[in-house]
Amino acid sequence: MLANSGQLSAISHQHSALATPSLTTDDRRLTTHLVDTGYCLASESAMIRGGRRRRIACHAPVALLGHPAHGWTLFDTGYAPRILDAARGWPFALYRLMTPMRLGPRLAVAAQLGALGLTVDDIARVVVSHFHADHIAGLRDFPRAQFIVSRAAWDDTSRRRGVRALLRGVIPALIPDDFAARATLIDRFDGPVLPALGPTHDLFGDGSALLVPLPGHARGQIGLLARGERGDLLLAADGCWLSRSYRERRPPPPLINLIADDPRALRATIEKLHDFARARPDVAIVPTHCAEALGRELRRESAALRAMQGATASAQ
């Protein structure tokens, strides 16, 4: 059984048609857009302990963040068609077998920017949560962007090739040749402290975008707390795969320990997300692959944009 993919695609198409590129006038709040780049199929039982034995769509959305002084930032780049070529031949063909992908040229974030009145040259920077292929397949589409990534993530990934890369979900061919030259490596998290999650790195120095470590799933993984114009949004990357995981304190099954960077840290991160959600119920938490969270945020965004368009029409 395949859950949620068709409904989310319809919402995402409606959202793209309504979206506008205008930046917020509040210099400490960001314009935020979620953009779905496709999905792969996975068993729910592999994503959360006690999950059902059914196939679900694991979407790969990215977040577009607009700052009035610092321009546009992407949080991850999601899927792009080049991943299909990069995952040919040994050993990376195994990636395609393990995660059957449903994507296309029109779903790549670079192709969707036009609906927002933007081009790839408008993207000043890309925050890389971690280097798993479904989060970075679009990196090469942004040749002028600066990359923001944790030093721990880059130090680990840059040394991996072949099977050692695949075992950590990395396909090196997706990483731009000049990545290191364009990268800012974050190794200090000594900014504002978030409940349960701890110290952050203040990306712009104004509290609008706080990078926070979410260890366990991948070496050096980071999330981002965005102070959005419609409310605060925690982009939780793969701190957990489903919202039920942090709400119900249910980590993935033990089998996933074989591919997690640090299973103990992964379980601790899920506990911290649970505690953060209780301390900050005003924050919308978005695990990257959670269809529930993605659908909720796309519906909120579409409703807000319709209301704004209605108000504009009434004023004319």
C-alpha positions in Angstrom: 0.0 0.0 0.0 1.3 3.4 -0.9 0.2 6.2 1.4 -0.1 10.0 0.9 1.9 10.5 -2.3 -1.0 11.6 -4.6 -2.6 13.9 -2.1 0.6 15.6 -1.3 1.5 16.1 -5.0 -1.8 17.9 -5.5 -1.2 20.1 -2.5 2.4 20.8 -3.6 1.2 21.8 -7.2 -1.4 24.2 -5.7 1.2 25.7 -3.4 3.6 26.3 -6.2 1.0 28.1 -8.3 0.2 30.4 -5.3 3.6 31.1 -4.0 5.2 34.5 -4.2 8.8 35.5 -3.9 8.4 38.6 -1.8 10.6 38.9 1.3 9.1 39.7 4.7 9.4 43.3 6.0 10.2 42.1 9.5 14.0 42.0 9.5 14.0 39.1 12.0 11.4 36.9 10.3 12.0 34.8 7.3 9.8 34.1 4.3 9.5 30.3 4.2 8.4 27.9 1.4 8.6 24.1 1.4 9.2 22.6 -2.0 8.7 18.9 -2.6 11.3 17.3 -4.9 9.9 13.7 -5.1 9.9 10.7 -3.0 11.1 7.1 -2.5 9.3 4.1 -1.2 10.0 2.5 2.2 8.4 0.2 4.6 6.8 2.0 7.6 8.1 -0.9 9.8 11.7 0.2 9.0 11.0 3.8 9.9 9.5 3.5 13.3 9.5 0.8 15.9 6.1 -1.0 15.7 5.3 0.5 12.3 3.0 -1.4 9.9 4.3 -3.5 7.1 3.2 -1.2 4.3 5.0 0.9 1.8 4.8 4.6 2.3 6.1 7.6 0.3 9.1 9.2 1.9 9.1 12.7 0.4 12.2 14.8 0.1 11.1 18.4 0.6 13.5 21.3 0.9 13.0 24.7 2.5 13.5 28.0 0.8 14.2 30.8 3.3 14.1 34.4 2.4 15.9 37.0 4.5 15.5 40.7 3.7 19.2 41.5 4.1 20.8 38.1 3.3 18.7 37.0 0.4 17.6 33.4 -0.3 18.9 30.2 1.4 18.0 26.6 0.7 17.9 24.0 3.5 19.0 20.9 1.6 18.4 20.4 -2.2 16.5 17.1 -2.1 16.2 14.9 -5.2 17.3 15.8 -8.7 17.3 13.5 -11.8 21.1 13.2 -11.8 20.8 10.9 -8.8 19.6 8.2 -11.2 22.8 8.4 -13.3 25.0 8.7 -10.2 23.4 5.5 -8.8 24.4 3.3 -11.7 27.1 0.7 -11.5 28.7 -0.9 -8.5 28.1 -0.3 -5.6 25.7 2.6 -6.0 23.1 0.7 -8.0 22.2 -0.8 -4.6 21.0 2.6 -3.5 18.3 2.5 -6.2 17.3 -1.0 -5.3 17.0 -0.1 -1.6 15.1 3.1 -2.1 13.0 3.0 -5.2 12.6 6.7 -6.3 9.8 8.6 -7.9 11.1 11.8 -9.3 11.5 13.8 -12.5 13.1 17.0 -14.0 10.1 19.2 -13.1 10.3 18.2 -9.4 13.9 19.3 -8.9 14.1 22.4 -6.8 16.0 24.3 -9.4 13.2 23.7 -11.9 10.5 24.8 -9.4 12.2 28.2 -8.5 10.6 29.8 -11.5 7.1 29.5 -9.9 8.5 31.6 -7.1 9.9 34.2 -9.4 13.5 33.0 -8.7 16.5 31.5 -10.6 19.3 29.4 -9.3 21.5 32.5 -9.2 19.2 34.0 -6.6 20.2 31.3 -4.1 23.0 32.7 -2.0 23.6 29.7 0.1 22.6 26.1 0.7 22.6 24.7 4.2 23.4 21.0 4.0 21.8 19.1 6.8 23.9 16.0 6.0 25.3 14.3 3.0 22.8 11.5 2.3 22.0 11.4 -1.4 18.3 12.3 -1.0 19.3 15.5 0.7 22.0 16.7 -1.7 21.2 15.4 -5.2 20.5 19.0 -6.4 23.7 20.6 -5.1 25.3 20.8 -8.6 22.4 22.9 -9.8 23.6 25.9 -7.7 27.1 26.8 -9.0 27.3 30.2 -7.3 25.9 29.3 -3.9 27.9 29.1 -0.7 27.5 25.9 1.2 26.9 25.8 5.0 27.7 22.4 6.7 29.1 21.1 9.9 32.8 20.4 9.9 32.1 16.9 11.3 29.8 16.1 8.4 32.3 17.2 5.8 35.3 15.7 7.4 33.6 12.3 7.5 32.0 12.5 4.0 35.1 13.8 2.2 37.1 10.7 3.1 34.5 8.1 1.9 34.5 6.4 -1.4 32.8 3.3 -2.9 31.2 0.9 -0.4 32.3 3.0 2.6 30.4 5.9 1.1 27.3 3.8 0.3 27.1 2.4 3.8 26.6 5.9 5.0 24.0 6.8 2.3 26.6 9.0 0.4 27.0 9.1 -3.4 30.2 11.1 -3.9 29.4 12.0 -7.6 26.5 14.3 -6.3 28.9 16.6 -4.5 30.3 19.5 -6.6 34.0 19.3 -7.4 34.5 22.7 -5.8 32.4 22.0 -2.7 35.3 22.5 -0.2 36.2 25.9 -1.8 32.6 27.2 -1.4 31.9 25.7 2.0 31.7 27.3 5.4 32.4 24.6 7.9 30.5 25.1 11.2 32.3 23.6 14.2 31.1 25.9 17.0 27.6 25.9 18.4 27.6 28.6 21.0 24.6 30.7 20.1 21.1 30.9 21.6 20.1 27.8 23.6 17.0 25.8 22.6 15.1 23.8 25.2 16.4 20.2 25.3 18.3 20.7 22.0 21.0 22.9 23.4 23.3 25.6 21.9 22.9 26.7 18.3 24.8 28.5 15.6 23.1 31.8 14.7 23.4 31.8 10.9 22.7 35.5 10.3 23.4 36.8 13.8 19.8 38.0 14.3 18.1 34.9 15.7 16.1 34.3 12.5 17.9 31.1 11.5 19.5 28.9 14.2 21.5 25.8 13.2 21.3 23.0 15.8 23.1 19.6 16.0 20.9 16.6 15.6 23.4 13.7 15.9 22.8 10.0 15.4 21.3 9.4 12.0 24.4 10.8 10.1 27.7 12.3 11.2 27.4 16.0 11.9 23.8 16.3 11.0 22.2 19.7 11.7 18.7 21.1 11.7 17.5 24.6 11.4 15.0 26.6 13.5 13.6 29.3 11.2 11.8 32.3 12.7 9.2 32.4 10.0 6.6 35.0 9.2 3.8 32.4 9.9 5.5 31.1 13.0 8.6 29.2 14.0 9.6 26.1 12.0 12.1 23.5 13.1 13.5 21.8 10.0 14.5 18.5 11.7 16.2 16.8 8.7 16.5 13.1 9.6 16.5 13.6 13.4 13.6 11.3 13.1 11.7 10.1 10.0 8.1 10.4 11.2 6.5 12.9 13.6 5.0 10.0 15.5 8.6 9.0 16.3 9.3 12.0 18.5 5.7 12.4 19.7 5.5 8.8 20.9 9.2 8.4 21.7 9.5 5.5 19.2 12.9 5.3 17.4 13.4 3.2 14.3 13.7 -0.6 14.8 17.0 -2.2 15.9 17.8 -3.2 12.3 18.4 0.5 11.5 21.3 0.5 13.9 23.3 -1.2 11.2 23.2 2.0 9.0 22.9 4.8 11.6 26.0 6.7 12.4 25.5 6.5 16.2 22.3 4.5 17.3 22.6 5.7 20.9 22.8 9.4 19.8 19.9 8.8 17.4 17.7 7.6 20.2 18.8 10.6 22.3 18.0 13.0 19.5 14.5 11.7 19.3 14.1 12.1 23.1 15.4 15.7 22.8 12.9 16.4 20.0 10.1 15.0 22.2 11.2 17.3 25.1 11.6 20.3 22.7 8.1 19.8 21.4 6.7 19.8 24.9 8.7 22.9 25.8 7.9 24.8 22.6 4.5 23.7 21.3 4.4 26.8 19.2 7.1 25.5 16.9 6.1 23.4 13.9 8.6 20.5 13.7 9.2 19.1 10.2 11.1 15.8 9.9 12.2 15.8 6.2 10.5 12.5 5.2 7.3 12.9 7.2 4.3 13.2 4.9 2.1 14.3 7.8 4.3 17.3 8.6 4.8 18.2 4.9 1.1 18.1 4.1 0.3 20.2 7.2 2.8 22.9 6.3 1.9 23.0 2.6 -1.8 23.4 3.5 -0.9 26.2 6.0 1.2 28.0 3.4 -1.4 27.7 0.6 -4.1 29.0 3.0 -2.0 32.0 4.0 -1.2 32.8 0.4 -4.9 32.6 -0.7 -5.8 34.9 2.2 -3.1 37.4 1.2 -4.2 37.3 -2.4 -7.8 37.8 -1.3 -6.9 40.8 0.8 -4.9 42.3 -2.1 -7.9 41.9 -4.5 -10.3 43.5 -2.0 -8.0 46.5 -1.6 -7.9 47.2 -5.4 
